[in-house]
Amino acid sequence: MSIVSQEEMDQAEAALAKVRDEWLQREGVTAVDLGFKWSDGEMTRQISIRVHVARKKKKEELSAADLFPKEVNGIPVDVLEATYGIQEMTESDAQLEAAIDGRDQRFAEIPLGVSVGSPHVTAGTLGAKVFDPATQEEYILSNWHVLVGATAAQPGDPIWQPGRLDGGGADDKIAEVARSVLGPFDAAIARVTGERPILDTTIEGDKIDDIIAPRLGMMVWKSGRTTGRTEGFIDGLQMSTELNYRSAGLRRIEQVVRIVPRPGAPPSEISLGGDSGSIWVDEASGKAIALHFAGELGDAPEYALAIAIEPVINRLQVVFPAQFTTPTPDPEPPVVTPDPVEPPPSDPPSPTEDPVPNQPPITITPQPSVFERFINWLKGLFS
């Protein structure tokens, strides 16, 4: 699948911004995004503004006010039939949405992609290990409806691994709820309390420690509690949708990525209830692109919805391991040993001082010259 140029994306985003809020409020509209245009059930390579509706109607059933234009600022408009909801697993879904690959068990060292949850919910997926760069504390990342799950929940509430539906209880605590957001994202972090170590690799052994922006046509995979490792590709970006969060009411979720099965792949689920909180990863780079939280409702074609990862972690003020650097303490100053101090040289003796004290002075008798000795010899001859 070809990648849309940045110039095309900029033009399409500007066109979407003009109509998004008004169109999202129209009756029957479930979402608005940018993505590849569909024609006769086949996806084309043309980018379009897409209006998702609960049921497509024939043109003659619509009034003039209900009709969408064919294009906005040169960007074509496409209407798709799709209804979305959070992938929240209920008690009655336990049999249908049983975990695979032993992901519902209790792990001594906890990988990503396994069962986790608040006591207020059934179970979801542990998505990633992240860090607070200011405090250097370690957290786990998942959805609000996995780690919080109720308006009565409080910071400090325990998080269990495995989740409650999978047998988790008070003895299975691994973290405490720290920060969360429900609208415009569905995300939360919980501070790791150290009972068991959290890995930065999935149960399959794939490392998730860095992020990258999602792009149309990107091939991606995720590791979730219920459906395990599944694959898809991105056919939509910049989605806005309004979903029902039960006691929390309707919430508008932004920066949503739509993921669909890869062309030619056999029919299968790419996500189910219990997969909420898993991380979608770019196949080419191995970097995280989005936080899974929702999917299609009913018997509609298979879709998955995830929130672009960068705005999520910016809002929660955390980073992935690749962006986290443990501060290096300042080195101790070297111990400097001073050079030995030489004693100052003693002053030389004064010229007036006796070089050898307590000795009698030496008398020097002058010796006669040769001439004086000759005169004295002559005097001796005539005396």
Secondary structure, DSSP 8 states (H G I E B T S, - for coil): -----HHHHHHHHHHHHHHHHHHHTSTTEEEEEEEEEEETTEEEEEEEEEEEESS---GGGS-GGG---SEETTEEEEEEE--EEE----GGGTTTT--STTTTS--SSEEETSEEB-TTSS-EE--EEEE-TTT--EEEEE-HHHHT-STT--TT-EEESS-GGGT--GGGEEEEEEEEEESS-EEEEEEE-SSS-EEEEETTS-B---B----TT-EEEEEETTTEEEEEEEEEEEEEEEEE-GGG-EEEEEEEEEEE--TT--S--S--TT-TT-EEEETTT--EEEEEEEEE-TTS---EEEEEHHHHHHHHT-B-GGG---------------------------TTS-SSTT-----------HHHHHHHHHHHHH-
